Amino acid sequence: MFKIRSEQIRLFQPDAEEAFVRRVMSYVRERHGNRSVKLPDGAVIISGLSEETLREMVEGGIARARAYGITWKSSLMSYVMLMFLTAPNFDEHRAVAEFLTNEEIEPDRRIDKMMDEISNKIWPEVEAHYDPKTWNLRIELETV
């Protein structure tokens, strides 16, 4: 029987992570390229973002999601998409934070549960508190 040791699996991890980041970047560009996002220097259309800037935003979003214990690719993607579609700091809204930190819900199920149960009334509040500086929090979150 063929066995793959954990050391061998770890060697493939960087490639798998890179492929996932590229997939998220492509999805953002293809599905939402005409949307505007606010950056610290001003608003820009997603399709006009450089590869490097979009990569930093996506990687920062993934790191932010992982800080909540989220590991499933589908849940990571949902989290990052919420950042682009609502606000990069959407997780700071009290109602959202309650779901993302709820220890009774498995971390990878929190986003779906939140989307099923949270009131649509909070999204305008989330957008009203949009903080463009949040896109730059990746390094801070990784060191926490």
Helices and strands as residue ranges (DSSP letters): H 6-32, E 36-39, E 42-45, G 46-48, H 51-66, H 73-85, G 90-92, H 94-100, G 107-109, H 110-117, H 122-128, G 132-136, H 138-143
